[in-house]
Amino acid sequence: MELKHKHTHETIRHDDFIAGLAKGLEILECFGYDRQRLNVTQVAEKTSLTRTAVRRHLKTLKYLGYLDTDGTFFWLTPRVMKFSGAYLRSAHLPKIAEPLLHSLSAQTSMCHAVVILDQSDVITLACSYLASAEKNRVLPYGIHNGNRIPAHTASNGKVILAHMPEAELNEWLSKSEFSRLTKYTITDIEQFKENLREVHDQGWALAVEEHEVGFIGFSIPVFDSTGKVIAGLNTVARKEQYTIEEVMHRSLMPMQEVAKQLRHFL
């Protein structure tokens, strides 16, 4: 008998599957930017596990150093960064992207990042940041490695989704929650699909105040050597300091050149 992952479609023999490990990781994934402190009841609701099972897993994760607690609520500790740090140090894409992004920022005087899709979110793998330029301080959560935001609110999410095969995209749409983060967030699926068709045809994507009011996101796709889109290359700018036209004029061609260079290595 085999089990099939609901998102990745990866299969595993039932006898090879360690349920306890899977439950522990599922509990860790409950925590996030908008879910920093959770109690037993909240975790049970998110995982459909019993309160007794959740309590045991939380206490075990606390014992192992991945969580801390005040006796009621639990939260992640820096120990969880051990895994992301190991990935970023060993993975191919972040290694080759980072120096190219620094070079790109030197040309545009803007911040840039390379992101990939991870289920319903996009996650930053590499980024550049001009700390000396105050106008390039972008979002409260920052452009930083490991940052996650809902893909439907992000320009980089759009350029990745716009190049998905239709069947794969429809499945992604059926499993994703289209939460409204601002009044500009697209939450209607048909409208979103139409937006993706435009993105595919024009070769770039905008997300103007869709994730946070006052900010413009602009992205282009990153292809590998087979022609598959594997990532998005983006910049984020304050709307009060740049118009959409200025963002595109300043960054489009330099970003396209970097995406072309990345393709040679992938």
N, C-alpha and C positions, 0 to 999 in steps of 0.2 A: 504493500500500500504506500502511495506517495502523497505528500502534502505539496500544495502549490501556493506560493506567496501571492497575496492579492494585488500587490503593486508591481513587483518585478517579474512575476510569473516563474521565478526560480522554483525548481522542484527538489525535494529531498525525501529519501525513504523515511517512513515513519519511525523505524527503529534507530535511525541516525539523528533524529530530532530531539534536542534537549529542551524540554518545555520550561524548566525552571530558569534556564539562561535566557530564553526568549521573553519570559515574563519580566525578568529583571531589567532587560534592555528596554522593553516596552514602557516600563515605569519611568526609566530615565528620560525617555523621549517625551514624556508628559510635560516636562519642565521646559520653559522657553521664555522669550522676551516678555510676553504678556502673561506668563504663568510661572513667576519666579518662586513663589511660596505656595505649597499645596499641602493640605492635610489628608488624612487617610480616606475620608469620605470623598473628597474631590478626585483623588487618584482612582478610587474604586469606580466612580462614575465614568471616568475617561477610559478605563481599561476593561470594564465589565468583569473584573475580578472581585472576589469576595473581600470584605473589609479585613477579615482575618488573614487572608493570603497577602493582601496589600501591606498590612502592618508588618508581617514577617519579612517581606521583601524590602520594605523601607528600612527596617532595623538592620537588616543584613548589609544593605548598601551604606548605611550610616557606619556600621562596624568596619567596613572595608575602606571608608574614607571618601566615598563618592557623594555622600549627602551629609548635611548637618541639620540639626533640629533644635527647637526651643521647647520641645516636649509636645507640641501640638502641630506646628507646621514644619515642613522639610524643605530644604533648598540645596541646589547643587554646590559643590565645592570646586576649587581650582583643579582638583585631581582629575576631573573628567577631561580637562584639556590635554592630558597626556596622550589620548588617542588622536585627537585632531592635530596635535603638534607632530606626532609621528607620521601621520598621513601627509601633511604639508611639507615635511622634510624629505619624504621619500617619493611622492607622486611626481610624474613627469611634467604635467601641465603647469602646476604652480612654479616649478623650477625654471622653465623656459619663459614663462609669461612675465615674471616679476621684473627682470632687467629691461624687457621691452616696454613695460608699463612706465617705468621710471623715465625712459627715453621719451616716451609719448608725452608724459607730463611736462618734461622740459620744453617740448615744442608748443604745447597748448596752454600751459600754465593752469591746467585743470586737473582734478583727481580722476583716476580711471581704475576700473576693476574688471577682472575676468570672473564670470560666475557660471555655475552649472545648475541644472535642474535636479532637485532631489524630492521626488513625490510632488507635493503641492507647493513647495517652496523653491526659491533660488538661493544658492549659498555661495558666498564669495570665497574663491580659492587663492586669488592673488590681487594685489592692489598697489597703487602708488598714492602718495599723500604729500602735498607740499605744505609742510607745517609752518613755514615762514610766511605763507600768503594767507592772511586772515580771511580774504574773500573766498578761499577754497575750503573753509570749514563748512561741511555740508549738512549732514543730518545729525540729530541728537544721538542716534544709535551708531553713527559713523560708517564710513566705508572701511571695513576691517575684515581680516581673514576669519572665516567661520560665521560671519553675519548671515542671517536668514530673514527673508521677507516673503510674503505670499506672491507666487509667480504671476497671478493675474493682475497685480497692482504695479508690476515692475516692467520697465521697457526691456530689460534683459530677459525677463521671463517670456515676454511676447515674441522676441526674435527666435528663441528656441522653440516655443510652441508652434509658431507660424510655419516651421519647416518639418513638423511631425507628420508622418503618414496619417491620413484621415481617420482610419480605424483606431490608431493609437491615440490620436487627439481626442476622439469622441469618448474613448474609455477614460482618458485623463479628466475630461470635463465632467463625466458622470460621477467621479470619485472625489472631486475637489469642492471645497466650500467657498463660494464666492462672497466672502465677507466684505462689507462696505467699511472702508477705513476713512474715507472722506466723501463729500458729496459728489466728487468727480470719479470715484471708483466705478468701473463698469461691472455690474453684477448680473446683467441680462446675458444669458449664454449666446443667444443668436446675435446680439450686438457685438459681443466679444469675438465670436467667430468671424464676423464681417471685418472687425478691426484686424484680426490676424491675417485675413486674406489681403488686406491693404499692406500690411507689414511685409508679407511674403513678396508681393509684387514690387514694392519700392525698395526693399533691401535694408530698411532700417525701421526702428520703432521709437515712438515717443510715449512717455507717461507723464502727463502734466498734472501735477497735484493729485495723482491717483493714489499714491501711498501716503503722502503727507503734504498738507497745504503749504504752498510757498516754494516748492521744489520741482525742477524739471529733470526727468530722466531721459537719456538718449542712448540708444544701443544699436549695434550691428551684430550679425551672426559671426561666429568663428567656425569655419569648416575644417574637417580633417582631410587627409590626402585622398579619401574615397568620395568626398563631396557630401559627407554627413555633417550636420550642424551638431557640435558637441558642447558649445558654450556660447555665452554672450559677452561682448566687450562693451562696456558702458562708461558714461560719465554722468555726474549729477551736479546740477548748478542751482543756485538760489535764483528764484524768479525775479526778485527785486534788483538783482545785479546783472542778469543776462536775459535777453529775449530768446525765444526759441530759435529765431534765425541766427542770432549771434552764437548760440551753442553749436548749431549745426555747421555754420561757416568756419568756426574755430577748430572743430574737432573731427568732422566727417572724413576728410581726406587722410589726415594723419592716422585716424583709427583704422581706416581701410588698409593702409599700408602695414600696420601692425598685425591686423588679422591675416593678411597675406603672408607675412613672415611666420606667424604661428602655424599656418597650414603646412609650411615646408617641414616643420618638425613633428607633425602629428600623423 
